[in-house]
Amino acid sequence: MTPKFSLLYTTFPNEEEAVRISRDLLEKRLVACANILGKMKSLYLWEEQLEENKEIAVLLKTTGENVSEVIKILQELHSYETPAILEIPIQRGGEPFLKWVRESVR
């Protein structure tokens, strides 16, 4: 069952890419809001090596119906070979906010 609303989490190597792709998703009305969070330090294993990099986290608010298209666009436009893209289904929220999300996307 598709959730009515979802929060997508992803990371980018820099703020410019985060803003560019977030704007694209907003202009296409696939997301209602993009929260671009400050720089963070990410540690992860990649090709058997421990990596440590600065990244920008982004939270995208949308409807469940738009999640597949948002993920597809993120994968197409993202500079990472294997971008972290996670969907967090929204079980509940403030009704006025959820109404705004619904009205803000196509």
MMTF fields as JSON, N, C-alpha, C and O atoms, coordinates in Angstrom:
{
  "mmtfVersion": "1.0.0",
  "mmtfProducer": "UNKNOWN",
  "numBonds": 423,
  "numAtoms": 424,
  "numGroups": 106,
  "numChains": 1,
  "numModels": 1,
  "chainsPerModel": [1],
  "groupsPerChain": [106],
  "chainIdList": ["A"],
  "bondAtomList": [4, 2, 8, 6, 12, 10, 16, 14, 20, 18, 24, 22, 28, 26, 32, 30, 36, 34, 40, 38, 44, 42, 48, 46, 52, 50, 56, 54, 60, 58, 64, 62, 68, 66, 72, 70, 76, 74, 80, 78, 84, 82, 88, 86, 92, 90, 96, 94, 100, 98, 104, 102, 108, 106, 112, 110, 116, 114, 120, 118, 124, 122, 128, 126, 132, 130, 136, 134, 140, 138, 144, 142, 148, 146, 152, 150, 156, 154, 160, 158, 164, 162, 168, 166, 172, 170, 176, 174, 180, 178, 184, 182, 188, 186, 192, 190, 196, 194, 200, 198, 204, 202, 208, 206, 212, 210, 216, 214, 220, 218, 224, 222, 228, 226, 232, 230, 236, 234, 240, 238, 244, 242, 248, 246, 252, 250, 256, 254, 260, 258, 264, 262, 268, 266, 272, 270, 276, 274, 280, 278, 284, 282, 288, 286, 292, 290, 296, 294, 300, 298, 304, 302, 308, 306, 312, 310, 316, 314, 320, 318, 324, 322, 328, 326, 332, 330, 336, 334, 340, 338, 344, 342, 348, 346, 352, 350, 356, 354, 360, 358, 364, 362, 368, 366, 372, 370, 376, 374, 380, 378, 384, 382, 388, 386, 392, 390, 396, 394, 400, 398, 404, 402, 408, 406, 412, 410, 416, 414, 420, 418],
  "bondOrderList": [1, 1, 1, 1, 1, 1, 1, 1, 1, 1, 1, 1, 1, 1, 1, 1, 1, 1, 1, 1, 1, 1, 1, 1, 1, 1, 1, 1, 1, 1, 1, 1, 1, 1, 1, 1, 1, 1, 1, 1, 1, 1, 1, 1, 1, 1, 1, 1, 1, 1, 1, 1, 1, 1, 1, 1, 1, 1, 1, 1, 1, 1, 1, 1, 1, 1, 1, 1, 1, 1, 1, 1, 1, 1, 1, 1, 1, 1, 1, 1, 1, 1, 1, 1, 1, 1, 1, 1, 1, 1, 1, 1, 1, 1, 1, 1, 1, 1, 1, 1, 1, 1, 1, 1, 1],
  "groupList": [{"groupName": "MET", "atomNameList": ["N", "CA", "C", "O"], "elementList": ["N", "C", "C", "O"], "formalChargeList": [0, 0, 0, 0], "bondAtomList": [1, 0, 2, 1, 3, 2], "bondOrderList": [1, 1, 2], "singleLetterCode": "M", "chemCompType": "L-PEPTIDE LINKING"}, {"groupName": "THR", "atomNameList": ["N", "CA", "C", "O"], "elementList": ["N", "C", "C", "O"], "formalChargeList": [0, 0, 0, 0], "bondAtomList": [1, 0, 2, 1, 3, 2], "bondOrderList": [1, 1, 2], "singleLetterCode": "T", "chemCompType": "L-PEPTIDE LINKING"}, {"groupName": "PRO", "atomNameList": ["N", "CA", "C", "O"], "elementList": ["N", "C", "C", "O"], "formalChargeList": [0, 0, 0, 0], "bondAtomList": [1, 0, 2, 1, 3, 2], "bondOrderList": [1, 1, 2], "singleLetterCode": "P", "chemCompType": "L-PEPTIDE LINKING"}, {"groupName": "LYS", "atomNameList": ["N", "CA", "C", "O"], "elementList": ["N", "C", "C", "O"], "formalChargeList": [0, 0, 0, 0], "bondAtomList": [1, 0, 2, 1, 3, 2], "bondOrderList": [1, 1, 2], "singleLetterCode": "K", "chemCompType": "L-PEPTIDE LINKING"}, {"groupName": "PHE", "atomNameList": ["N", "CA", "C", "O"], "elementList": ["N", "C", "C", "O"], "formalChargeList": [0, 0, 0, 0], "bondAtomList": [1, 0, 2, 1, 3, 2], "bondOrderList": [1, 1, 2], "singleLetterCode": "F", "chemCompType": "L-PEPTIDE LINKING"}, {"groupName": "SER", "atomNameList": ["N", "CA", "C", "O"], "elementList": ["N", "C", "C", "O"], "formalChargeList": [0, 0, 0, 0], "bondAtomList": [1, 0, 2, 1, 3, 2], "bondOrderList": [1, 1, 2], "singleLetterCode": "S", "chemCompType": "L-PEPTIDE LINKING"}, {"groupName": "LEU", "atomNameList": ["N", "CA", "C", "O"], "elementList": ["N", "C", "C", "O"], "formalChargeList": [0, 0, 0, 0], "bondAtomList": [1, 0, 2, 1, 3, 2], "bondOrderList": [1, 1, 2], "singleLetterCode": "L", "chemCompType": "L-PEPTIDE LINKING"}, {"groupName": "TYR", "atomNameList": ["N", "CA", "C", "O"], "elementList": ["N", "C", "C", "O"], "formalChargeList": [0, 0, 0, 0], "bondAtomList": [1, 0, 2, 1, 3, 2], "bondOrderList": [1, 1, 2], "singleLetterCode": "Y", "chemCompType": "L-PEPTIDE LINKING"}, {"groupName": "ASN", "atomNameList": ["N", "CA", "C", "O"], "elementList": ["N", "C", "C", "O"], "formalChargeList": [0, 0, 0, 0], "bondAtomList": [1, 0, 2, 1, 3, 2], "bondOrderList": [1, 1, 2], "singleLetterCode": "N", "chemCompType": "L-PEPTIDE LINKING"}, {"groupName": "GLU", "atomNameList": ["N", "CA", "C", "O"], "elementList": ["N", "C", "C", "O"], "formalChargeList": [0, 0, 0, 0], "bondAtomList": [1, 0, 2, 1, 3, 2], "bondOrderList": [1, 1, 2], "singleLetterCode": "E", "chemCompType": "L-PEPTIDE LINKING"}, {"groupName": "ALA", "atomNameList": ["N", "CA", "C", "O"], "elementList": ["N", "C", "C", "O"], "formalChargeList": [0, 0, 0, 0], "bondAtomList": [1, 0, 2, 1, 3, 2], "bondOrderList": [1, 1, 2], "singleLetterCode": "A", "chemCompType": "L-PEPTIDE LINKING"}, {"groupName": "VAL", "atomNameList": ["N", "CA", "C", "O"], "elementList": ["N", "C", "C", "O"], "formalChargeList": [0, 0, 0, 0], "bondAtomList": [1, 0, 2, 1, 3, 2], "bondOrderList": [1, 1, 2], "singleLetterCode": "V", "chemCompType": "L-PEPTIDE LINKING"}, {"groupName": "ARG", "atomNameList": ["N", "CA", "C", "O"], "elementList": ["N", "C", "C", "O"], "formalChargeList": [0, 0, 0, 0], "bondAtomList": [1, 0, 2, 1, 3, 2], "bondOrderList": [1, 1, 2], "singleLetterCode": "R", "chemCompType": "L-PEPTIDE LINKING"}, {"groupName": "ILE", "atomNameList": ["N", "CA", "C", "O"], "elementList": ["N", "C", "C", "O"], "formalChargeList": [0, 0, 0, 0], "bondAtomList": [1, 0, 2, 1, 3, 2], "bondOrderList": [1, 1, 2], "singleLetterCode": "I", "chemCompType": "L-PEPTIDE LINKING"}, {"groupName": "ASP", "atomNameList": ["N", "CA", "C", "O"], "elementList": ["N", "C", "C", "O"], "formalChargeList": [0, 0, 0, 0], "bondAtomList": [1, 0, 2, 1, 3, 2], "bondOrderList": [1, 1, 2], "singleLetterCode": "D", "chemCompType": "L-PEPTIDE LINKING"}, {"groupName": "CYS", "atomNameList": ["N", "CA", "C", "O"], "elementList": ["N", "C", "C", "O"], "formalChargeList": [0, 0, 0, 0], "bondAtomList": [1, 0, 2, 1, 3, 2], "bondOrderList": [1, 1, 2], "singleLetterCode": "C", "chemCompType": "L-PEPTIDE LINKING"}, {"groupName": "GLY", "atomNameList": ["N", "CA", "C", "O"], "elementList": ["N", "C", "C", "O"], "formalChargeList": [0, 0, 0, 0], "bondAtomList": [1, 0, 2, 1, 3, 2], "bondOrderList": [1, 1, 2], "singleLetterCode": "G", "chemCompType": "PEPTIDE LINKING"}, {"groupName": "TRP", "atomNameList": ["N", "CA", "C", "O"], "elementList": ["N", "C", "C", "O"], "formalChargeList": [0, 0, 0, 0], "bondAtomList": [1, 0, 2, 1, 3, 2], "bondOrderList": [1, 1, 2], "singleLetterCode": "W", "chemCompType": "L-PEPTIDE LINKING"}, {"groupName": "GLN", "atomNameList": ["N", "CA", "C", "O"], "elementList": ["N", "C", "C", "O"], "formalChargeList": [0, 0, 0, 0], "bondAtomList": [1, 0, 2, 1, 3, 2], "bondOrderList": [1, 1, 2], "singleLetterCode": "Q", "chemCompType": "L-PEPTIDE LINKING"}, {"groupName": "HIS", "atomNameList": ["N", "CA", "C", "O"], "elementList": ["N", "C", "C", "O"], "formalChargeList": [0, 0, 0, 0], "bondAtomList": [1, 0, 2, 1, 3, 2], "bondOrderList": [1, 1, 2], "singleLetterCode": "H", "chemCompType": "L-PEPTIDE LINKING"}],
  "groupTypeList": [0, 1, 2, 3, 4, 5, 6, 6, 7, 1, 1, 4, 2, 8, 9, 9, 9, 10, 11, 12, 13, 5, 12, 14, 6, 6, 9, 3, 12, 6, 11, 10, 15, 10, 8, 13, 6, 16, 3, 0, 3, 5, 6, 7, 6, 17, 9, 9, 18, 6, 9, 9, 8, 3, 9, 13, 10, 11, 6, 6, 3, 1, 1, 16, 9, 8, 11, 5, 9, 11, 13, 3, 13, 6, 18, 9, 6, 19, 5, 7, 9, 1, 2, 10, 13, 6, 9, 13, 2, 13, 18, 12, 16, 16, 9, 2, 4, 6, 3, 17, 11, 12, 9, 5, 11, 12],
  "groupIdList": [1, 2, 3, 4, 5, 6, 7, 8, 9, 10, 11, 12, 13, 14, 15, 16, 17, 18, 19, 20, 21, 22, 23, 24, 25, 26, 27, 28, 29, 30, 31, 32, 33, 34, 35, 36, 37, 38, 39, 40, 41, 42, 43, 44, 45, 46, 47, 48, 49, 50, 51, 52, 53, 54, 55, 56, 57, 58, 59, 60, 61, 62, 63, 64, 65, 66, 67, 68, 69, 70, 71, 72, 73, 74, 75, 76, 77, 78, 79, 80, 81, 82, 83, 84, 85, 86, 87, 88, 89, 90, 91, 92, 93, 94, 95, 96, 97, 98, 99, 100, 101, 102, 103, 104, 105, 106],
  "secStructList": [7, 7, 7, 1, 3, 3, 3, 3, 3, 3, 3, 3, 1, 1, 2, 2, 2, 2, 2, 2, 2, 2, 2, 2, 2, 2, 2, 6, 6, 1, 7, 1, 3, 3, 3, 3, 3, 3, 3, 3, 3, 3, 3, 3, 3, 3, 6, 6, 3, 3, 3, 3, 3, 3, 3, 3, 3, 3, 3, 3, 3, 3, 3, 4, 4, 4, 2, 2, 2, 2, 2, 2, 2, 2, 2, 2, 2, 7, 1, 1, 1, 1, 7, 7, 3, 3, 3, 3, 3, 3, 7, 7, 7, 7, 2, 2, 2, 2, 2, 2, 2, 2, 2, 2, 7, 7],
  "xCoordList": [0.829, 0.0, 0.883, 1.802, 0.607, 1.37, 0.98, -0.204, 1.982, 1.64, 1.103, 1.441, 0.277, -0.263, 0.814, 0.795, 1.753, 2.82, 4.136, 4.165, 5.233, 6.552, 7.58, 7.452, 8.596, 9.77, 10.918, 11.161, 11.618, 12.772, 14.039, 14.12, 15.015, 16.308, 17.36, 17.395, 18.215, 19.333, 20.488, 20.31, 21.661, 22.828, 23.48, 23.343, 24.196, 24.901, 26.315, 26.578, 27.234, 28.611, 28.794, 29.776, 27.848, 27.981, 26.612, 25.636, 26.569, 25.304, 24.771, 23.558, 25.655, 25.222, 24.398, 23.34, 24.883, 24.143, 22.835, 21.805, 22.878, 21.668, 20.6, 19.432, 20.994, 20.043, 19.535, 18.334, 20.427, 20.035, 19.002, 17.983, 19.251, 18.331, 17.049, 15.967, 17.152, 15.951, 15.057, 13.84, 15.651, 14.872, 14.175, 13.015, 14.877, 14.289, 13.05, 12.017, 13.15, 12.015, 10.862, 9.697, 11.179, 10.14, 9.468, 8.244, 10.257, 9.691, 8.793, 7.82, 9.11, 8.269, 7.079, 6.24, 7.009, 5.946, 5.867, 4.786, 7.033, 7.103, 7.304, 6.987, 7.827, 7.971, 7.383, 7.346, 6.924, 6.367, 7.441, 7.33, 8.476, 9.491, 10.789, 10.778, 11.894, 13.213, 13.941, 14.165, 14.306, 15.11, 16.56, 16.923, 17.381, 18.795, 19.528, 19.637, 20.023, 20.656, 22.126, 22.699, 22.731, 24.128, 25.085, 24.701, 26.337, 27.368, 27.444, 27.313, 27.655, 27.834, 29.012, 29.412, 29.549, 30.636, 30.047, 29.343, 30.335, 29.874, 31.064, 32.077, 30.928, 31.924, 31.225, 30.132, 31.843, 31.216, 32.267, 33.367, 31.916, 32.785, 32.424, 31.255, 33.448, 33.242, 34.402, 35.559, 34.087, 35.1, 36.209, 37.397, 35.788, 36.675, 37.527, 38.448, 37.239, 37.994, 37.066, 35.908, 37.581, 36.833, 36.978, 38.085, 35.854, 35.834, 35.296, 34.473, 35.772, 35.291, 35.165, 36.161, 33.933, 33.683, 32.65, 31.852, 32.68, 31.625, 30.501, 30.748, 29.275, 28.113, 27.028, 27.082, 26.053, 24.867, 23.681, 23.455, 22.927, 21.726, 20.523, 20.435, 19.602, 18.377, 17.185, 17.196, 16.153, 14.873, 13.851, 13.687, 13.162, 12.166, 10.795, 10.621, 9.826, 8.463, 7.583, 7.549, 6.86, 6.033, 4.893, 4.735, 4.112, 3.049, 3.588, 4.575, 2.939, 3.353, 3.336, 4.155, 2.392, 2.277, 3.49, 3.783, 4.192, 5.319, 6.669, 7.663, 6.721, 8.009, 8.807, 9.998, 8.202, 8.942, 9.565, 10.714, 8.816, 9.334, 10.452, 11.443, 10.31, 11.365, 12.641, 13.728, 12.524, 13.698, 14.35, 15.575, 13.552, 14.081, 14.89, 15.998, 14.341, 15.039, 16.303, 17.343, 16.226, 17.424, 18.527, 19.686, 18.182, 19.19, 19.765, 20.952, 18.937, 19.407, 20.333, 21.331, 20.01, 20.734, 21.879, 22.748, 21.888, 22.863, 24.254, 24.41, 25.259, 26.639, 27.239, 28.231, 26.658, 27.173, 26.787, 25.701, 27.702, 27.425, 26.299, 25.432, 26.318, 25.322, 24.79, 25.194, 23.88, 23.387, 22.5, 21.744, 22.609, 21.705, 20.369, 20.283, 19.338, 17.982, 17.071, 16.903, 16.487, 15.65, 14.277, 14.153, 13.248, 11.878, 11.469, 11.662, 10.907, 10.354, 8.862, 8.479, 8.008, 6.565, 6.078, 6.498, 5.204, 4.632, 3.329, 2.379, 3.291, 2.096, 1.052, -0.147, 1.523, 0.64, 1.359, 2.587, 0.581, 1.161, 0.068, -1.115, 0.467, -0.505, -1.343, -0.801, -2.642, -3.532, -3.326, -3.299, -3.179, -2.952, -1.672, -1.645, -0.622, 0.634, 0.469, 0.905, -0.153, -0.34, -1.233, -1.017, -2.22, -3.083, -2.239, -2.399, -1.343, -0.462, 0.44, 0.632, 0.994, 1.83, 1.018, 1.475, -0.178, -1.039, -1.311, -1.255, -1.604, -1.94, -0.718, -0.864, 0.466, 1.688, 2.297, 3.11, 1.914, 2.485, 1.432, 0.235, 1.907, 0.954, 0.488, -0.313],
  "yCoordList": [-1.176, 0.0, 1.253, 1.368, 2.173, 3.41, 4.354, 4.616, 4.869, 5.833, 7.12, 7.448, 7.837, 9.092, 10.159, 10.962, 10.166, 11.162, 10.483, 9.482, 11.043, 10.479, 11.584, 12.678, 11.256, 12.095, 11.322, 10.167, 11.945, 11.313, 11.955, 13.174, 11.116, 11.565, 11.233, 10.121, 12.204, 11.957, 12.873, 13.806, 12.605, 13.443, 13.84, 13.156, 14.966, 15.48, 15.875, 16.14, 15.918, 16.277, 17.767, 18.159, 18.604, 20.045, 20.716, 20.141, 21.941, 22.675, 23.034, 23.037, 23.333, 23.715, 22.607, 22.87, 21.373, 20.249, 20.016, 19.731, 20.137, 19.957, 20.974, 20.619, 22.232, 23.283, 23.065, 23.172, 22.762, 22.589, 21.483, 21.678, 20.332, 19.201, 19.45, 19.08, 20.062, 20.386, 21.353, 21.174, 22.371, 23.324, 22.621, 22.908, 21.708, 20.96, 20.192, 20.217, 19.522, 18.755, 19.672, 19.328, 20.833, 21.802, 22.393, 22.518, 22.758, 23.332, 22.342, 22.74, 21.063, 20.015, 19.67, 18.848, 20.289, 20.076, 18.626, 18.102, 17.986, 16.612, 16.576, 15.577, 17.659, 17.783, 19.124, 20.073, 19.19, 20.433, 21.281, 22.506, 20.626, 21.329, 20.527, 19.297, 21.245, 20.626, 21.345, 22.553, 20.617, 21.172, 20.793, 19.618, 21.786, 21.553, 21.846, 22.994, 20.786, 20.89, 21.257, 21.086, 21.756, 22.173, 21.022, 19.853, 21.391, 20.379, 19.407, 19.782, 18.175, 17.137, 16.274, 16.289, 15.541, 14.616, 13.225, 12.755, 12.564, 11.197, 10.256, 10.523, 9.154, 8.086, 6.845, 6.507, 6.164, 5.0, 4.133, 4.593, 2.889, 1.978, 2.049, 1.955, 2.218, 2.243, 1.51, 1.902, 0.442, -0.378, -0.784, -0.627, -1.307, -1.838, -0.784, -1.135, 0.484, 1.558, 2.381, 2.615, 2.813, 3.715, 5.13, 5.658, 5.733, 7.085, 8.057, 7.694, 9.293, 10.364, 11.617, 12.128, 12.11, 13.261, 14.184, 13.778, 15.436, 16.38, 16.213, 16.087, 16.213, 16.094, 17.056, 17.6, 17.247, 18.042, 17.085, 16.383, 17.049, 16.211, 17.026, 18.228, 16.354, 17.0, 16.136, 14.92, 16.79, 16.148, 16.688, 17.9, 15.778, 16.154, 15.681, 14.509, 16.577, 16.232, 16.128, 17.037, 14.999, 14.771, 13.813, 13.366, 13.515, 12.522, 11.148, 11.038, 10.116, 8.756, 8.467, 7.698, 9.091, 8.865, 9.381, 8.883, 10.363, 10.966, 10.339, 10.663, 9.462, 8.933, 8.268, 8.547, 7.414, 6.699, 7.666, 7.487, 8.686, 9.669, 10.501, 10.798, 10.876, 11.638, 10.802, 11.307, 9.546, 8.666, 8.528, 8.571, 8.364, 8.227, 9.467, 9.348, 10.643, 11.886, 12.053, 12.451, 11.756, 11.833, 10.934, 11.345, 9.72, 8.789, 9.282, 9.094, 9.909, 10.41, 11.618, 11.721, 12.531, 13.796, 13.792, 14.662, 12.843, 12.812, 12.489, 11.669, 13.132, 12.885, 11.626, 11.104, 11.132, 9.911, 8.686, 8.615, 7.734, 6.452, 5.706, 5.11, 5.744, 5.051, 6.027, 5.969, 6.928, 7.898, 7.254, 6.323, 7.767, 7.337, 8.025, 9.252, 7.247, 7.777, 6.866, 5.693, 7.406, 6.61, 7.242, 8.456, 6.411, 6.879, 6.568, 5.455, 7.562, 7.391, 7.689, 8.852, 6.66, 6.906, 7.702, 7.452, 8.648, 9.474, 8.829, 8.709, 8.42, 7.788, 8.822, 8.617, 9.931, 10.988, 12.319, 12.377, 13.384, 14.719, 15.742, 15.406, 16.979, 18.052, 18.178, 18.303, 18.146, 18.178, 19.407, 19.259, 20.616, 21.769, 21.624, 22.006, 21.076, 20.882, 19.838, 20.058, 18.709, 17.657, 18.137, 17.767, 18.947, 19.536, 20.416, 20.377, 21.207, 22.057, 21.218, 21.566, 20.118, 19.24, 18.736, 18.812, 18.224, 17.686, 18.756, 18.469, 19.978, 21.057, 21.597, 22.234, 21.356, 21.913, 21.047, 21.527, 19.786, 18.88, 18.547, 18.751, 18.029, 17.658, 16.242, 15.749],
  "zCoordList": [0.0, 0.0, 0.0, 0.811, -0.896, -0.996, 0.14, 0.352, 0.876, 1.932, 1.307, 0.169, 2.04, 1.516, 1.39, 0.457, 2.332, 2.337, 2.681, 3.398, 2.158, 2.429, 2.587, 2.036, 3.355, 3.514, 2.874, 3.226, 1.946, 1.318, 1.875, 2.031, 2.17, 2.682, 1.637, 1.109, 1.341, 0.446, 0.837, 1.62, 0.292, 0.559, -0.757, -1.771, -0.717, -1.889, -1.489, -0.316, -2.462, -2.141, -1.85, -1.219, -2.311, -2.094, -2.152, -2.634, -1.651, -1.582, -2.969, -3.18, -3.907, -5.249, -5.898, -6.469, -5.811, -6.398, -5.644, -6.254, -4.333, -3.526, -3.921, -4.078, -4.081, -4.455, -5.874, -6.121, -6.809, -8.214, -8.37, -9.033, -7.773, -7.92, -7.127, -7.58, -5.969, -5.186, -5.957, -5.996, -6.567, -7.373, -8.534, -8.832, -9.181, -10.299, -9.836, -10.505, -8.711, -8.18, -7.777, -7.976, -7.214, -6.841, -8.077, -8.114, -9.087, -10.309, -11.036, -11.676, -10.943, -11.544, -10.649, -11.018, -9.486, -8.495, -8.036, -7.768, -7.949, -7.452, -5.945, -5.299, -5.379, -3.928, -3.508, -4.292, -2.264, -1.735, -1.073, -1.018, -0.572, 0.205, 0.191, 0.21, 0.158, 0.294, 1.42, 1.347, 2.445, 3.537, 3.283, 3.348, 2.996, 2.742, 4.045, 4.477, 4.651, 5.959, 5.804, 4.728, 6.858, 6.823, 6.577, 6.555, 6.395, 6.151, 7.317, 8.483, 6.97, 7.983, 7.555, 6.391, 8.478, 8.174, 8.04, 8.933, 6.922, 6.693, 6.673, 6.027, 7.39, 7.366, 6.837, 7.292, 5.881, 5.275, 4.592, 4.285, 4.363, 3.621, 2.145, 1.772, 1.31, -0.134, -0.774, -0.62, -1.496, -2.165, -1.193, -1.475, -0.044, 0.99, 1.695, 2.433, 1.484, 2.128, 3.013, 2.667, 4.151, 5.02, 4.472, 4.372, 4.121, 3.566, 4.609, 5.45, 4.54, 5.406, 4.547, 4.035, 4.39, 3.528, 4.142, 4.986, 3.7, 4.056, 3.036, 1.837, 3.525, 2.65, 3.115, 4.218, 2.255, 2.545, 2.542, 1.556, 3.628, 3.701, 3.241, 3.495, 2.564, 2.091, 2.468, 2.283, 3.003, 3.297, 2.309, 2.171, 1.623, 0.617, 1.068, 1.402, 1.08, 1.5, 0.27, -0.559, 0.152, -1.022, -0.697, 0.439, -1.715, -1.571, -1.953, -2.68, -1.46, -1.777, -3.266, -3.768, -3.975, -5.419, -6.191, -7.278, -5.653, -6.368, -6.054, -6.704, -5.085, -4.614, -5.733, -5.874, -6.517, -7.574, -8.569, -8.973, -8.965, -9.919, -9.296, -9.964, -8.04, -7.361, -7.281, -7.564, -6.902, -6.826, -8.196, -8.305, -9.233, -10.596, -10.983, -11.504, -10.731, -11.075, -10.234, -10.759, -8.941, -8.1, -8.65, -8.714, -9.044, -9.567, -10.892, -11.157, -11.725, -13.019, -12.873, -13.586, -11.956, -11.861, -10.853, -10.903, -9.957, -8.862, -9.382, -10.286, -8.81, -9.251, -8.628, -9.137, -7.542, -6.925, -7.75, -8.325, -7.788, -8.452, -7.732, -8.371, -6.416, -5.593, -4.539, -3.378, -4.946, -3.969, -2.905, -3.183, -1.694, -0.62, -0.861, -0.82, -1.109, -1.284, -0.478, -0.811, 0.576, 1.468, 1.604, 1.767, 1.536, 1.761, 3.196, 3.685, 3.855, 5.193, 5.087, 4.956, 5.14, 5.045, 6.253, 7.383, 6.007, 7.071, 7.532, 6.758, 8.779, 9.341, 9.744, 9.558, 10.296, 10.768, 10.708, 10.644, 10.73, 10.767, 10.974, 11.01, 11.108, 11.254, 9.993, 8.895, 10.14, 8.973, 8.09, 6.868, 8.646, 7.768, 6.933, 5.763, 7.535, 6.804, 5.705, 4.575, 6.019, 5.022, 3.883, 2.729, 4.193, 3.154, 2.236, 1.016, 2.819, 2.029, 1.117, -0.048, 1.636, 0.809, -0.378, -1.518, -0.12, -1.181, -2.243, -3.439, -1.815, -2.754, -3.494, -4.537, -2.977, -3.559, -4.655, -5.446, -4.705, -5.713, -6.755, -6.549, -7.878, -8.943, -8.76, -9.553]
}
